[in-house]
Amino acid sequence: MSEIKSRLAIIIPCFNEELVVQSTVEILLGVLDEIILKNKISEDSYIYLVDDGSKDKTWAIIESLREKYGARIKGTKFIRNYGNQKALIAGLLGVREIGCDACVSIDADLQQDENSIEVFVDEFQKGADIVSGIRNDRNTDSFFKKYTALCFYKLMNILGVKIPKNHSDYRLVSKRALDVLAQYPEEGLFLRGFFHEIGLKTSYVHFDVKPRKLGKSKFNVWSLTSLALNGITAFSIVPLRIIALVGVLTVFGSMLLTLEVLFEKYILHIAPAGWATLVILLAFFGGLQIFCLGIIGEYLGQIFNEVKARPRYIKEKELV
């Protein structure tokens, strides 16, 4: 009796990637063919592309690739741009519906080393439900992006969300993990935190990041900040507890300051000095209050989005 081989799907989120999407698909088809020849995956493995509301010719190129390669190319097109995380979720749930034993998500610019996919498959066949890609370094990032990313990972670990440093959305996920994902309906799901929270067997594979050959990254300061805030508020309530602690310490400090003023006035019989100190304290605590309100506002925003229960995304077209 012949051994049943695993069916692998490769998910590629795309947003205005007309310059690279065709070459990326052809390279990844070559990677699939090599792994198929080694009898590690089945011949009906495929690529699933998610067009996240592109304004260029990305979807037209995807359709032409479908005509050229047939059912090896599948995908969906959003009616508008919803963001990278929702495109990834659409891809994960999409391949679950079509059918696969495991899937790998990778960026359209192919900066992540595509040859690591075979290593991911090896780890999956050893029993891992999740195989997370870890960057060897951040040499291809700007100074700002490199150090803000490191700060983010350290902050997440401090807040109790144990995400490995330099972890990315380049990962393999088993059918079992996809079934768990389907049980999470929340709108603002942060995938890097989610896949570490569910507790399935996880392996790690380190890979190199290549410079981008064509086009430019679609992540900017705003989108990265939004992703970071979503990750923090979706998986930790520690910031709210810190605010409560700051409130307690502030009340305690104000009581000590009050005792000092009363002591100077009624015991030492001197007028309390320090107008500059008063102004500084007012400015400091005013800023602190606004900062704390901002954190609370982020959590309220998360609740607001979840309570509305709107769909994560709307599909315009689909190739299955």
C-alpha positions in Angstrom: 0.0 0.0 0.0 1.4 3.4 -1.0 2.0 6.0 1.6 -0.6 8.9 1.6 1.3 12.1 1.1 0.3 15.4 2.6 -1.4 18.1 0.5 0.4 21.4 1.0 -1.0 24.9 0.2 1.1 28.0 0.0 -0.7 31.3 0.9 0.5 34.6 -0.6 -1.2 37.8 0.5 -0.9 40.5 -2.2 -1.4 44.2 -2.3 -0.3 46.1 -5.4 2.3 43.4 -6.3 2.1 43.5 -10.1 5.9 43.7 -10.3 6.6 40.5 -8.4 3.5 38.3 -8.3 4.2 36.3 -11.5 7.9 35.6 -10.7 7.0 34.7 -7.1 4.4 32.2 -8.2 6.7 30.6 -10.7 9.5 30.3 -8.2 7.2 28.8 -5.6 5.7 26.3 -8.1 9.3 25.2 -8.7 9.8 24.8 -4.9 6.6 22.7 -4.8 7.8 20.5 -7.7 11.1 19.8 -5.9 9.3 18.8 -2.7 6.9 16.6 -4.7 9.7 14.9 -6.5 11.1 14.0 -3.1 7.8 12.3 -2.2 7.2 14.6 0.7 3.9 16.2 -0.5 1.2 15.2 -2.9 0.9 16.3 -6.5 -2.3 18.2 -5.9 -0.5 20.8 -3.7 -1.3 24.3 -4.7 -0.8 28.1 -4.3 -3.5 30.3 -2.9 -3.2 34.0 -3.5 -5.2 36.7 -1.6 -5.5 40.0 -3.5 -6.1 42.5 -0.7 -7.9 45.1 -2.8 -5.0 45.9 -5.2 -5.4 48.9 -7.5 -2.9 47.7 -10.0 -2.9 44.6 -12.3 -2.2 42.1 -9.5 -5.6 40.3 -9.9 -5.3 40.2 -13.7 -1.9 38.6 -13.4 -3.3 36.0 -10.9 -6.1 35.2 -13.4 -3.6 34.7 -16.2 -1.5 32.4 -14.0 -4.7 30.4 -13.3 -5.2 30.0 -17.0 -1.6 28.9 -17.5 -1.2 26.5 -14.5 -4.8 25.5 -13.9 -5.9 24.3 -10.5 -2.4 24.7 -9.1 -3.3 28.4 -8.8 -6.2 29.4 -6.6 -7.2 32.6 -4.9 -9.6 35.3 -3.9 -9.9 39.0 -4.4 -11.2 41.4 -1.7 -13.6 44.2 -2.7 -11.2 46.7 -1.0 -8.1 46.7 1.1 -8.6 45.2 4.6 -4.9 44.8 5.7 -2.3 42.1 5.8 -3.6 40.2 8.9 -7.1 39.8 7.4 -5.6 38.8 4.1 -3.7 36.1 5.9 -6.8 34.9 7.8 -8.7 34.8 4.5 -6.0 32.6 3.1 -5.9 30.3 6.0 -9.6 29.8 6.1 -9.8 29.6 2.4 -7.3 26.7 2.1 -9.1 25.0 5.0 -12.3 25.1 3.0 -10.7 23.9 -0.2 -8.7 21.2 1.6 -5.1 20.7 2.7 -3.1 18.9 5.3 -0.9 21.9 6.0 -0.3 25.4 4.6 2.6 27.8 4.5 2.1 31.6 4.4 4.8 33.7 2.8 5.1 37.3 1.6 4.6 38.2 -2.0 8.0 40.0 -2.3 9.7 36.6 -1.5 12.2 38.2 0.8 11.8 35.2 3.1 13.8 32.3 2.0 11.5 30.1 0.0 13.8 27.1 0.3 12.9 26.9 4.0 9.5 25.6 3.0 10.9 22.1 2.7 12.3 22.3 6.2 8.9 23.4 7.4 7.4 20.3 5.8 10.0 18.1 7.4 9.1 19.5 10.9 5.4 19.0 10.1 6.0 15.4 9.2 7.8 15.0 12.5 4.6 15.9 14.3 4.6 19.7 14.6 1.3 21.4 14.1 2.9 24.9 13.8 6.3 25.6 12.4 7.2 29.3 12.9 9.9 31.0 10.9 12.4 33.1 12.8 14.6 35.6 11.0 18.3 35.2 11.5 18.8 39.0 11.5 17.1 42.3 10.6 19.9 43.6 8.3 17.5 44.4 5.5 15.4 46.7 7.8 15.9 50.4 8.3 17.3 51.5 11.6 13.9 52.7 12.8 12.1 49.5 11.8 14.8 47.3 13.3 14.8 48.8 16.8 11.1 49.4 17.0 10.5 45.8 16.2 12.9 44.6 18.9 11.2 46.9 21.4 7.8 45.5 20.4 8.9 41.9 21.0 10.4 42.8 24.3 7.3 44.7 25.3 5.0 41.8 24.3 7.1 39.4 26.5 6.9 41.8 29.4 3.1 41.9 29.0 2.9 38.2 29.1 2.6 37.4 25.4 5.6 35.1 24.7 6.4 35.7 21.1 9.9 34.8 20.0 12.1 37.7 18.9 12.2 38.2 15.1 9.2 35.9 14.6 7.3 36.5 11.4 4.1 35.5 9.5 6.2 33.0 7.6 5.0 29.8 9.1 3.5 26.4 8.4 0.1 25.5 10.0 -1.5 22.1 10.1 -5.1 21.2 9.3 -5.6 20.7 13.1 -4.4 24.3 13.8 -6.7 25.6 11.0 -9.7 23.9 12.6 -8.8 25.7 15.9 -8.5 29.0 14.0 -12.0 28.6 12.6 -13.3 28.6 16.2 -12.0 32.2 16.8 -14.5 34.7 15.2 -12.9 37.8 16.7 -12.4 40.6 14.2 -9.0 41.8 15.4 -7.2 38.5 15.7 -3.4 38.9 15.9 -2.0 35.8 14.3 1.5 35.9 15.8 0.0 35.8 19.3 -2.8 33.4 18.4 -0.6 30.6 17.1 1.5 30.7 20.3 -1.5 30.9 22.6 -3.4 27.8 21.4 -0.7 25.5 22.7 -0.3 23.1 19.8 3.1 21.5 19.2 5.4 24.1 17.7 8.8 24.0 16.0 11.0 26.8 14.9 13.0 27.2 11.7 15.5 30.0 11.2 15.8 31.6 7.8 17.6 34.5 6.0 15.8 37.5 4.6 16.8 38.7 1.2 16.6 42.3 -0.1 13.5 43.2 -2.0 14.2 43.1 -5.8 11.2 45.0 -7.1 8.6 47.4 -5.7 8.5 48.6 -2.2 7.2 47.3 1.1 3.5 48.0 1.8 4.1 48.4 5.5 4.6 51.9 6.8 4.9 53.5 10.2 1.1 53.7 10.6 0.4 50.1 9.6 3.2 48.7 11.8 2.0 50.8 14.8 -1.6 49.7 14.2 -0.4 46.0 14.1 1.6 46.4 17.3 -1.3 48.1 19.2 -3.7 45.4 18.0 -1.3 42.7 19.2 -0.9 44.3 22.6 -4.6 45.0 23.2 -5.8 41.7 21.7 -3.6 39.4 23.9 -2.9 41.3 27.2 -4.8 43.3 29.8 -1.5 44.1 31.6 -1.6 47.8 30.4 -5.0 48.3 32.1 -3.6 46.9 35.3 -0.5 49.1 35.0 -2.9 52.1 34.7 -4.7 51.0 37.9 -1.4 50.6 39.7 -0.3 54.1 38.5 -3.6 55.5 39.8 -2.9 53.9 43.3 0.7 55.2 43.4 -0.5 58.7 42.3 -3.1 58.9 45.1 -0.5 57.7 47.6 2.0 60.3 46.3 -0.6 63.1 46.5 -1.3 62.2 50.1 2.4 62.5 51.0 2.6 65.8 49.2 -0.5 67.0 51.1 1.1 66.1 54.4 4.2 67.9 53.5 2.3 71.1 52.6 0.3 70.9 55.9 3.5 70.3 57.9 5.2 73.4 56.3 2.3 75.6 56.8 1.1 74.7 60.3 4.2 73.3 62.0 7.0 75.3 60.4 4.8 78.4 59.7 6.2 79.0 56.3 4.4 79.4 53.0 4.7 76.4 50.8 7.1 77.2 48.1 7.5 75.8 44.6 5.3 77.3 41.9 7.7 75.7 39.3 7.2 72.3 40.9 3.5 72.8 40.9 3.4 73.6 37.2 5.7 70.6 36.4 3.5 68.3 38.4 0.4 69.5 36.7 1.9 69.1 33.3 3.2 65.7 34.1 0.0 64.3 35.5 -2.0 65.9 32.8 0.0 64.2 30.2 -0.1 60.9 32.2 -3.9 61.1 32.3 -4.2 61.6 28.5 -1.7 58.7 27.9 -3.8 56.4 30.2 -7.0 57.5 28.5 -5.4 56.6 25.2 -4.6 53.1 26.3 -8.1 52.7 27.6 -9.4 54.0 24.3 -7.5 51.3 22.4 -9.2 48.6 24.4 -12.6 50.3 23.9 -11.9 50.4 20.2 -11.2 46.7 20.2 -14.5 46.1 22.0 -16.3 48.5 19.7 -15.1 46.6 16.6 -16.0 43.2 18.1 -19.5 44.2 19.3 -20.4 45.4 15.7 -19.7 41.8 14.5 -19.0 43.0 11.0 -17.4 40.6 8.5 -13.6 40.6 8.5 -13.5 41.0 4.8 -15.8 40.8 1.7 -14.7 38.7 -1.3 -15.3 40.1 -4.8 -14.0 37.2 -6.8 -12.6 33.7 -6.1 -10.7 31.0 -8.0 -11.0 27.5 -6.5 
